[in-house]
């Protein structure tokens, strides 16, 4: 139980906020679609 609790706390401290890696792609109907995968290699939607 103690190891499990230590593991949960350690993972929580290592994780970055979800919004830190949010980017957007073109959705199926042309609207922006959010992507939360920091390792995503698809082209990102240009906001300009």
C-alpha positions as CSV (number, residue, x, y, z in Angstrom):
1,X,0.0,0.0,0.0
2,X,2.8,2.4,0.9
3,X,4.6,1.8,-2.4
4,X,1.4,2.3,-4.3
5,X,0.8,5.6,-2.6
6,X,4.4,6.7,-3.2
7,X,4.0,5.8,-6.9
8,X,0.8,7.9,-7.3
9,X,2.4,10.9,-5.7
10,X,5.6,10.5,-7.8
11,X,3.6,10.3,-11.0
12,X,1.5,13.4,-10.0
13,X,4.7,15.4,-9.4
14,X,6.3,14.4,-12.7
15,X,3.3,15.2,-14.9
16,X,3.0,18.6,-16.5
17,X,-0.3,20.5,-16.7
18,X,-2.5,19.2,-19.5
19,X,-2.7,22.6,-21.2
20,X,1.1,22.8,-21.5
21,X,1.1,20.8,-24.7
22,X,-2.3,21.5,-26.3
23,X,-2.2,22.4,-30.0
24,X,-4.8,22.2,-32.7
25,X,-5.4,20.4,-36.0
26,X,-7.9,20.9,-38.7
27,X,-11.1,19.0,-37.7
28,X,-13.2,16.9,-40.1
29,X,-15.6,19.8,-40.8
30,X,-12.8,22.5,-41.0
31,X,-13.1,23.7,-37.4
32,X,-10.1,23.5,-35.0
33,X,-9.7,20.3,-33.1
34,X,-7.7,20.2,-29.9
35,X,-4.9,17.7,-29.5
36,X,-3.3,17.0,-26.1
37,X,-0.6,14.6,-27.2
38,X,2.8,16.2,-26.7
39,X,4.5,13.7,-29.0
40,X,2.1,14.3,-31.9
41,X,3.9,14.6,-35.2
42,X,0.9,15.7,-37.3
43,X,1.1,19.3,-38.7
44,X,-0.3,21.8,-36.3
45,X,-2.9,24.3,-37.3
46,X,-1.4,27.7,-37.9
47,X,-3.4,30.4,-36.0
48,X,-2.2,33.3,-38.2
